[in-house]
Amino acid sequence: MILDGIWDFAWSEKDTASPVYNDFSFVPDCFDNMQQKFNRRGYAFYRRKVTASGNLRLEIGSFGLHAKVFWDGKELAESFLAWSPLKVEFVSSPGEHELLVKVDNVLEGHPLFREFYDFYGFGGIFDHVTLEEIKENEIKKLVVLPQDHTTGEIEIVVETSASSLEISFDGKFFCKKENTPRFRLNVPDFKLWSPESPNLHTIKINEKEVTFGIRTLNWSGERLLLNGQPVKILGVNRHESHPEFGPATPESLIANDLRMLKAAGCNFIRGSHYPQRKFFFEMCDRLGIMVWEEPLAWGNKVVDLTDARFVDTLEEQLRLTIRNSINHPSLIIHGFLNECVSDTPEAYNVIKRYMAVCHEEDATRPASFATNRPAKDICHELVDVVSMNVYPGWYGTEKLEEIPEKLDNFAKLVSGKPKFVSEIGAAAICGDHSGAPWSEDYQAAYIKQVVESIRNNPEWSGVMLWLFCNCNTYTGTDYMVMRPRGFNNKGLLDEYRRPKMAWKILPELFK
């Protein structure tokens, strides 16, 4: 049962046990993008009636920043894992019931989000809300991990109380076997998944169906290999953001964003800087766009990395993020802790811990974090692939023609591992054609230098430009002076997806 649509709505600047429902809202929704609540922090209450009974599972696809779920006034679940799905299982008596979802965008006391993060912390229910009955002997977990791109071998992990498993591939019966938690099979008549040919297969075990792709990754040498061949990543970073919808972007908008990127020659997206929506992954699977996904974090200092609540909560979200996205062939890299203080022993200890988590949850993909201090970083040895956020010629004093040499020098800092520029870019205000920094002309010239330098240097495995489109960031804080209009303006398109000069030259650069 999909519970999207019109809900009773109440809002308060302070938490309250007696909200006044004098308004309504449409779910999915971002409450601080409403005209009356724009950029205001507080508590939102979404309420509706539901007729259901039995063993139930409720899922909220994405929310921000903090959520509590109540059923007939009884609290069922609470989560600070912003942008992640929230799932809860419970038993209900027959009849009509009251479902209440309380969400807030309050920064104080949040274990993960910080005021200095360079993207806005919205509040609301960003994705679909669904309610379903839990079936007896249902498949609770079904993971498909490709093992060999030459034979079509996959490893299957299944969790169910059923005594036997009936398996079909692509709608055709394959076999029936005794329930085994982990086993391997060869997919019949398989086709490989790649950005050029994003072929997908389905597996159905009993009543549970999963879509997957057969492709393998190898990162043991200097280059990242996809299906045994070196792959050059040419992509962008992307925020789930829009001036009208915030992160509650309609699926049609997500699809259009991804189609635009694919048409421009992009083969990769780094999801910044939080878990991605399920629909986003489904589209990337179909279009052949590779993805980096990471939990919520940005620029965290020693005070965070020595805070047990922060470290434990981020690990919880990291594990959940990997488990939720593991079947998507488009997912290529697991990330975490964007731009932390990776030149400190405190960061070394946490990064080592999170790398172990990534390998424990999924050994078929490399893991990394994006460093913004590559020359001083002491954690390069820990990661599977090295990722650098560098901005020569923007935050640095280099001239445009000096950027290639600067990038070459960064590449020489590490050997023996695949290396990426995970962020690089320059801001541009639409309509400024002065040729100076902040102009469309400067940004286009900057992007041209960057892409040509990395595309032609075999030491780099790829580049992820910052940023696909302008996105909401600091508002009402001292940090806003760094971000005119309250937007990060480094987008190749503006916040309404109107192209800048840099976007128009992208297809030729990514060709």
C-alpha positions as CSV (number, residue, x, y, z in Angstrom):
1,M,0.0,0.0,0.0
2,I,1.5,3.3,-1.1
3,L,0.6,6.1,1.4
4,D,1.7,9.1,-0.7
5,G,-0.8,11.9,-1.1
6,I,-2.5,14.4,1.2
7,W,-1.7,14.2,4.9
8,D,-2.8,16.3,7.9
9,F,0.0,18.7,8.7
10,A,1.2,20.7,11.7
11,W,4.4,22.6,12.3
12,S,6.0,24.1,15.3
13,E,9.4,25.9,16.0
14,K,9.6,23.9,19.2
15,D,8.8,20.2,19.9
16,T,5.3,19.7,21.3
17,A,3.1,16.8,22.4
18,S,0.0,18.7,21.2
19,P,0.5,19.8,17.6
20,V,-2.3,21.8,16.0
21,Y,-3.3,20.3,12.7
22,N,-4.5,23.4,10.9
23,D,-2.9,22.6,7.5
24,F,-2.3,19.8,5.1
25,S,0.7,18.7,3.0
26,F,1.5,16.4,0.2
27,V,3.8,13.4,0.8
28,P,6.6,13.2,-0.5
29,D,7.4,16.7,0.8
30,C,10.1,19.0,2.0
31,F,8.5,21.3,4.6
32,D,11.2,24.0,4.7
33,N,10.9,24.6,1.0
34,M,7.3,25.7,1.6
35,Q,6.9,29.5,1.2
36,Q,5.7,29.9,4.8
37,K,8.4,27.7,6.3
38,F,11.3,28.6,3.9
39,N,14.7,28.1,5.6
40,R,13.0,27.8,9.0
41,R,14.0,25.1,11.5
42,G,11.5,23.2,13.5
43,Y,9.2,20.2,13.9
44,A,6.7,18.9,11.3
45,F,3.9,16.5,12.0
46,Y,2.4,14.4,9.2
47,R,-0.8,12.5,10.1
48,R,-3.2,10.3,8.3
49,K,-5.7,7.5,8.8
50,V,-4.8,3.9,7.7
51,T,-6.9,0.8,7.6
52,A,-4.7,-2.3,8.1
53,S,-4.1,-5.2,10.5
54,G,-1.7,-8.1,11.1
55,N,2.1,-8.3,10.8
56,L,3.0,-5.0,9.0
57,R,6.1,-3.4,7.6
58,L,6.2,0.4,7.2
59,E,8.9,2.1,5.1
60,I,9.7,5.8,4.6
61,G,12.0,6.0,1.6
62,S,14.0,9.0,2.7
63,F,13.7,11.8,5.3
64,G,15.5,14.6,7.0
65,L,17.0,15.2,9.5
66,H,15.4,13.2,12.3
67,A,12.2,11.1,12.3
68,K,9.8,9.4,14.8
69,V,7.0,7.1,13.7
70,F,3.8,6.6,15.8
71,W,0.9,4.1,15.4
72,D,-2.2,5.0,17.4
73,G,0.0,7.2,19.6
74,K,2.6,4.5,20.3
75,E,6.1,5.2,19.2
76,L,7.3,2.5,16.8
77,A,10.7,3.8,15.6
78,E,13.1,6.7,15.7
79,S,16.0,7.5,13.3
80,F,18.7,10.1,12.9
81,L,20.0,8.4,9.7
82,A,19.0,11.3,7.5
83,W,18.4,10.6,3.8
84,S,18.3,6.8,4.6
85,P,15.1,4.7,4.4
86,L,13.4,4.1,7.7
87,K,11.8,0.6,8.1
88,V,9.8,-0.7,11.0
89,E,7.9,-4.0,11.5
90,F,5.0,-4.2,14.0
91,V,1.7,-6.0,14.8
92,S,-1.6,-4.1,14.5
93,S,-5.1,-5.0,15.4
94,P,-7.9,-4.7,12.7
95,G,-9.6,-1.4,11.9
96,E,-8.7,2.2,11.2
97,H,-5.5,3.5,12.8
98,E,-3.7,6.8,13.1
99,L,-0.2,7.0,11.5
100,L,1.9,9.9,12.6
101,V,5.4,10.7,11.3
102,K,7.2,13.5,13.1
103,V,10.3,14.9,11.4
104,D,12.5,17.8,12.1
105,N,15.4,19.7,10.6
106,V,16.9,20.8,14.0
107,L,20.7,20.8,14.0
108,E,21.2,21.0,17.7
109,G,21.9,17.5,19.1
110,H,22.0,15.8,15.8
111,P,24.6,13.0,15.8
112,L,25.6,13.5,12.2
113,F,24.6,16.8,10.6
114,R,26.6,19.9,11.4
115,E,26.0,23.6,10.7
116,F,29.2,23.9,8.7
117,Y,28.2,21.2,6.1
118,D,28.3,22.8,2.7
119,F,24.8,21.6,1.7
120,Y,21.5,22.5,3.3
121,G,20.0,20.1,6.0
122,F,16.3,20.0,4.9
123,G,13.4,18.5,6.8
124,G,10.5,16.4,5.6
125,I,9.5,13.1,4.1
126,F,11.5,13.0,0.8
127,D,10.3,9.8,-0.7
128,H,7.4,7.3,-0.8
129,V,5.8,5.9,2.3
130,T,4.6,2.3,2.0
131,L,2.8,-0.2,4.2
132,E,2.7,-3.9,3.5
133,E,1.8,-7.1,5.3
134,I,4.6,-9.4,6.2
135,K,4.0,-12.8,4.7
136,E,4.8,-16.1,6.3
137,N,8.1,-17.7,5.2
138,E,8.9,-14.6,3.1
139,I,12.4,-13.9,1.8
140,K,13.7,-11.3,4.2
141,K,17.0,-10.8,2.5
142,L,18.2,-11.6,-1.1
143,V,21.6,-10.4,-2.2
144,V,23.2,-11.1,-5.6
145,L,27.0,-10.7,-5.9
146,P,28.5,-11.2,-9.4
147,Q,31.7,-13.3,-9.1
148,D,32.9,-14.0,-12.7
149,H,32.1,-12.0,-15.8
150,T,33.4,-14.7,-18.1
151,T,31.1,-17.5,-16.8
152,G,28.1,-15.5,-15.3
153,E,28.7,-17.0,-11.9
154,I,26.9,-15.2,-9.0
155,E,26.9,-15.7,-5.3
156,I,23.4,-15.6,-3.7
157,V,22.7,-14.8,0.0
158,V,19.2,-15.5,1.1
159,E,17.4,-15.3,4.5
160,T,14.1,-17.0,4.9
161,S,12.4,-19.6,7.1
162,A,11.1,-21.4,4.0
163,S,12.4,-25.0,3.7
164,S,13.0,-24.9,0.0
165,L,13.9,-22.3,-2.7
166,E,12.3,-22.1,-6.1
167,I,14.6,-20.1,-8.4
168,S,13.9,-18.4,-11.7
169,F,16.1,-16.2,-14.0
170,D,14.5,-13.6,-16.3
171,G,11.1,-15.2,-15.8
172,K,12.2,-18.8,-16.6
173,F,12.2,-21.6,-14.0
174,F,15.8,-22.6,-13.2
175,C,15.8,-25.0,-10.3
176,K,14.3,-25.9,-6.9
177,K,16.7,-26.6,-4.0
178,E,16.8,-26.9,-0.3
179,N,17.1,-23.7,1.6
180,T,20.8,-22.7,1.9
181,P,21.9,-19.3,3.3
182,R,24.7,-18.8,0.7
183,F,25.3,-20.6,-2.6
184,R,26.6,-20.0,-6.1
185,L,25.0,-20.4,-9.6
186,N,25.8,-19.6,-13.2
187,V,23.2,-17.3,-14.8
188,P,21.9,-18.9,-18.1
189,D,22.3,-16.9,-21.3
190,F,23.9,-14.0,-19.4
191,K,24.9,-10.6,-20.8
192,L,27.3,-8.3,-19.1
193,W,26.5,-4.9,-17.5
194,S,28.6,-1.9,-18.5
195,P,28.1,1.8,-19.2
196,E,28.0,1.0,-22.9
197,S,25.7,-2.0,-22.5
198,P,23.7,-1.9,-19.3
199,N,22.2,-5.3,-19.5
200,L,20.1,-6.4,-16.5
201,H,18.8,-9.8,-15.3
202,T,16.2,-10.7,-12.7
203,I,16.3,-13.5,-10.2
204,K,13.1,-14.7,-8.4
205,I,13.4,-16.9,-5.4
206,N,9.9,-17.9,-4.1
207,E,8.0,-14.7,-4.1
208,K,11.0,-12.3,-3.9
209,E,12.4,-10.8,-7.2
210,V,15.6,-8.8,-7.5
211,T,17.1,-7.0,-10.6
212,F,20.9,-7.3,-10.9
213,G,23.7,-7.0,-13.4
214,I,26.7,-9.2,-14.1
215,R,29.9,-7.2,-13.9
216,T,33.1,-7.5,-11.9
217,L,35.6,-5.0,-10.5
218,N,39.3,-5.3,-9.9
219,W,41.4,-2.6,-8.2
220,S,44.6,-4.6,-7.4
221,G,46.8,-2.5,-9.7
222,E,47.1,1.1,-10.9
223,R,43.8,1.1,-12.8
224,L,40.3,0.2,-11.9
225,L,39.1,-2.7,-14.1
226,L,35.5,-3.2,-15.1
227,N,34.9,-6.7,-16.5
228,G,38.7,-7.1,-16.9
229,Q,39.2,-3.9,-18.8
230,P,40.5,-0.5,-17.6
231,V,37.7,2.0,-17.2
232,K,38.2,5.8,-17.4
233,I,35.6,7.5,-15.1
234,L,34.3,10.8,-16.5
235,G,31.6,12.0,-14.3
236,V,30.2,14.6,-11.9
237,N,29.1,15.0,-8.3
238,R,25.4,15.5,-7.8
239,H,23.2,16.7,-4.9
240,E,19.5,15.6,-4.7
241,S,18.4,19.2,-4.7
242,H,16.0,21.6,-6.4
243,P,14.8,25.1,-5.4
244,E,11.2,24.1,-5.5
245,F,11.4,20.6,-4.0
246,G,14.6,20.5,-2.0
247,P,15.6,16.8,-1.8
248,A,12.0,15.6,-2.3
249,T,12.6,15.7,-6.0
250,P,10.0,14.1,-8.3
251,E,11.1,10.9,-10.0
252,S,10.6,12.6,-13.4
253,L,13.2,15.2,-12.4
254,I,15.7,12.5,-11.3
255,A,15.2,10.7,-14.5
256,N,15.7,13.8,-16.6
257,D,18.9,14.7,-14.7
258,L,20.3,11.3,-15.4
259,R,19.3,11.2,-19.0
260,M,20.9,14.7,-19.5
261,L,24.1,13.4,-17.9
262,K,24.2,10.2,-20.0
263,A,23.6,12.3,-23.2
264,A,26.5,14.5,-22.2
265,G,28.8,11.5,-22.2
266,C,28.9,11.1,-18.4
267,N,29.5,7.5,-17.1
268,F,29.7,8.2,-13.4
269,I,28.0,10.1,-10.6
270,R,29.3,10.6,-7.0
271,G,26.2,10.9,-4.8
272,S,27.0,13.8,-2.5
273,H,27.1,13.5,0.5
274,Y,24.4,11.1,1.8
275,P,22.6,7.9,0.8
276,Q,20.8,7.9,-2.6
277,R,17.2,7.2,-3.4
278,K,16.1,3.8,-4.7
279,F,14.7,5.3,-7.9
280,F,18.0,7.0,-8.6
281,F,19.8,3.7,-8.5
282,E,17.2,2.0,-10.6
283,M,17.7,4.7,-13.3
284,C,21.5,4.4,-13.1
285,D,21.3,0.6,-13.5
286,R,19.2,1.1,-16.7
287,L,21.2,3.9,-18.2
288,G,24.6,2.5,-17.4
289,I,25.9,5.2,-15.1
290,M,28.3,4.1,-12.4
291,V,27.8,5.4,-8.8
292,W,29.8,6.3,-5.7
293,E,27.6,6.3,-2.6
294,E,28.4,7.4,0.9
295,P,26.7,8.0,4.3
296,L,26.1,11.5,5.7
297,A,29.3,13.4,6.6
298,W,31.3,16.4,5.5
299,G,34.6,18.0,6.6
300,N,34.5,16.4,10.1
301,K,37.2,17.4,12.6
302,V,38.8,15.6,15.4
303,V,36.0,16.6,17.8
304,D,33.6,14.4,15.7
305,L,36.0,11.6,15.1
306,T,36.5,11.2,18.8
307,D,32.8,11.4,19.6
308,A,31.5,7.9,20.1
309,R,27.9,8.9,19.2
310,F,29.0,10.4,15.8
311,V,31.4,7.5,14.9
312,D,28.9,4.7,15.9
313,T,25.9,6.4,14.2
314,L,27.9,6.9,11.0
315,E,28.9,3.3,11.1
316,E,25.3,2.3,11.5
317,Q,24.4,4.4,8.4
318,L,27.3,3.1,6.4
319,R,26.2,-0.5,7.0
320,L,22.6,0.3,6.2
321,T,23.7,2.2,3.0
322,I,25.7,-0.8,1.7
323,R,22.9,-3.3,2.5
324,N,20.2,-1.2,0.8
325,S,22.2,-0.7,-2.5
326,I,24.2,-3.8,-2.7
327,N,22.2,-5.4,-5.6
328,H,22.6,-2.4,-7.9
329,P,25.3,-3.1,-10.6
330,S,25.7,0.7,-11.0
331,L,27.1,0.9,-7.5
332,I,30.9,0.9,-8.0
333,I,32.5,2.5,-5.0
334,H,31.6,2.7,-1.3
335,G,32.6,6.0,0.2
336,F,32.5,7.7,3.6
337,L,33.8,10.7,5.6
338,N,34.2,13.3,2.8
339,E,37.0,15.7,3.5
340,C,37.7,14.7,7.1
341,V,41.0,15.5,8.9
342,S,42.8,12.6,7.3
343,D,46.2,13.9,8.3
344,T,45.5,13.0,12.0
345,P,45.8,9.8,13.9
346,E,42.2,10.1,15.1
347,A,41.0,10.0,11.5
348,Y,43.4,7.1,10.7
349,N,41.7,5.0,13.4
350,V,38.2,5.7,12.2
351,I,39.0,5.3,8.5
352,K,40.6,1.9,9.3
353,R,37.4,0.9,11.1
354,Y,35.1,2.0,8.3
355,M,37.3,0.2,5.7
356,A,36.8,-3.0,7.7
357,V,33.1,-2.4,7.7
358,C,33.0,-1.9,3.9
359,H,35.0,-5.1,3.3
360,E,32.9,-7.1,5.8
361,E,29.6,-5.9,4.2
362,D,30.7,-6.2,0.6
363,A,34.1,-7.4,-0.6
364,T,33.1,-7.1,-4.3
365,R,33.5,-3.3,-4.5
366,P,36.4,-0.9,-3.6
367,A,36.0,1.6,-0.7
368,S,37.4,5.0,-0.3
369,F,37.0,8.5,1.1
370,A,37.6,11.8,-0.6
371,T,40.6,13.7,0.9
372,N,41.1,17.4,0.6
373,R,44.6,17.3,2.0
374,P,46.4,14.8,-0.3
375,A,49.9,15.9,0.3
376,K,49.6,15.6,4.1
377,D,47.2,12.6,4.2
378,I,48.3,9.7,6.3
379,C,45.4,7.4,5.3
380,H,46.2,6.6,1.6
381,E,47.5,3.2,2.6
382,L,44.1,2.2,4.1
383,V,41.8,2.7,1.1
384,D,41.3,0.5,-2.0
385,V,41.3,3.5,-4.3
386,V,42.7,7.0,-3.7
387,S,40.3,9.9,-4.2
388,M,41.3,13.5,-4.0
389,N,39.2,16.7,-3.8
390,V,41.4,19.4,-5.3
391,Y,40.7,22.8,-6.7
392,P,43.8,24.3,-8.2
393,G,43.0,27.6,-10.0
394,W,40.0,28.2,-7.9
395,Y,40.9,28.0,-4.2
396,G,44.5,28.1,-5.2
397,T,46.5,30.8,-7.0
398,E,47.4,28.8,-10.1
399,K,46.6,30.2,-13.5
400,L,44.5,28.0,-15.9
401,E,47.5,26.9,-17.9
402,E,49.2,25.7,-14.7
403,I,46.4,23.3,-13.8
404,P,47.7,20.3,-15.8
405,E,51.1,20.4,-14.0
406,K,49.4,20.7,-10.6
407,L,47.2,17.6,-11.4
408,D,50.2,15.7,-12.5
409,N,51.9,16.4,-9.2
410,F,48.9,15.2,-7.3
411,A,48.9,12.0,-9.3
412,K,52.5,11.3,-8.3
413,L,51.7,11.4,-4.6
414,V,50.5,7.8,-4.5
415,S,51.4,4.8,-6.6
416,G,50.2,1.2,-6.8
417,K,46.5,2.1,-6.5
418,P,43.8,3.5,-8.8
419,K,43.5,7.3,-8.3
420,F,40.6,9.7,-8.9
421,V,40.0,13.3,-8.7
422,S,36.8,13.1,-6.8
423,E,36.0,16.8,-6.7
424,I,37.3,19.7,-8.8
425,G,35.5,22.7,-10.3
426,A,35.0,26.5,-10.4
427,A,31.9,28.6,-9.7
428,A,30.0,30.6,-12.3
429,I,27.2,33.1,-12.1
430,C,24.8,32.7,-15.0
431,G,25.1,35.5,-17.5
432,D,28.6,36.7,-16.4
433,H,30.8,36.6,-19.5
434,S,33.6,38.8,-18.2
435,G,36.2,36.0,-18.5
436,A,37.1,36.5,-14.8
437,P,36.6,34.0,-12.0
438,W,32.8,33.6,-11.3
439,S,32.1,34.0,-15.0
440,E,30.7,31.3,-17.3
441,D,33.7,31.7,-19.6
442,Y,36.3,31.1,-16.8
443,Q,34.4,28.0,-15.6
444,A,34.2,26.6,-19.1
445,A,38.0,27.2,-19.7
446,Y,38.7,25.7,-16.3
447,I,36.6,22.5,-16.9
448,K,38.3,22.1,-20.3
449,Q,41.8,22.2,-18.8
450,V,40.8,19.7,-16.0
451,V,39.1,17.1,-18.2
452,E,41.7,17.1,-20.9
453,S,44.5,16.8,-18.3
454,I,42.9,13.9,-16.5
455,R,41.6,12.2,-19.6
456,N,45.0,12.1,-21.2
457,N,47.0,11.2,-18.1
458,P,47.1,7.3,-17.6
459,E,48.0,7.8,-13.9
460,W,44.4,9.0,-13.3
461,S,41.5,6.6,-13.4
462,G,39.0,9.4,-13.7
463,V,37.5,12.7,-12.6
464,M,34.3,13.6,-10.9
465,L,33.5,17.3,-11.6
466,W,32.0,19.4,-8.9
467,L,29.1,19.9,-9.6
468,F,26.2,18.8,-11.8
469,C,24.0,21.7,-10.9
470,N,23.9,24.5,-8.3
471,C,22.5,23.3,-5.0
472,N,21.2,24.8,-1.8
473,T,23.7,25.3,0.9
474,Y,24.5,27.7,3.9
475,T,21.6,30.0,4.7
476,G,21.4,32.3,7.7
477,T,24.9,31.5,9.0
478,D,28.3,33.2,8.7
479,Y,29.3,30.7,6.1
480,M,26.8,32.2,3.6
481,V,29.3,34.9,2.6
482,M,31.2,32.2,0.7
483,R,28.1,31.1,-1.2
484,P,26.3,33.9,-3.1
485,R,22.5,33.5,-3.0
486,G,22.8,30.6,-0.5
487,F,23.8,28.2,-3.4
488,N,26.9,26.4,-4.2
489,N,27.3,27.9,-7.7
490,K,29.9,25.5,-9.1
491,G,27.1,23.7,-11.1
492,L,27.6,23.0,-14.8
493,L,23.9,23.9,-14.9
494,D,22.1,26.3,-12.6
495,E,19.7,25.1,-9.9
496,Y,16.8,25.0,-12.5
497,R,19.0,22.8,-14.9
498,R,19.6,25.7,-17.3
499,P,23.0,25.1,-19.0
500,K,26.1,27.2,-18.5
501,M,28.9,27.3,-21.0
502,A,30.8,24.5,-19.3
503,W,27.8,22.2,-19.8
504,K,27.7,22.9,-23.5
505,I,31.3,21.7,-24.0
506,L,31.0,18.6,-21.8
507,P,29.9,16.2,-24.6
508,E,33.0,17.0,-26.6
509,L,35.3,16.6,-23.5
510,F,33.6,13.4,-22.4
511,K,33.4,11.9,-25.8
